[in-house]
Amino acid sequence: MIKVLEFDSEKEQSIFRVYTEFRDLMKEGSIPIANAGYEDYICLYFIDRKLPPKVILWCYERAFESIDYAIFPLADTFEEFIEKIEQVDA
């Protein structure tokens, strides 16, 4: 089950704490926003700061093999990601 991360940096499952813990294993520009289970995270991925971020799934286990191997694209924009979620819920 996907759980949105907290904004409060004091919480264990906060964006800040998760980012701080895993940033060395994440591709630069990745910001975790939700826990997808098994220490895998849905992230906003800012490839170019002038463009909207993509949405990716970052896989903890695969990150030890290669940072690039740990990334799975989910949507080209956050809006597209939300639309996909709404389609599943319908």
JOJO-V494339 format. One line per field, one symbol per residue. phi: phi as a letter, one per 40 degrees, with the letter a starting at -180 (. if undefined). A space follows every 50 residues. Layout:
BEGIN
phi = ???
END
This chain:
BEGIN
phi = .cbcccccccccccdcccdccbdcbccdgcbcbaccgfgcbcbcbccbcc bcccbbbbbddccccaccccbbcbacaccccccccccccc
END
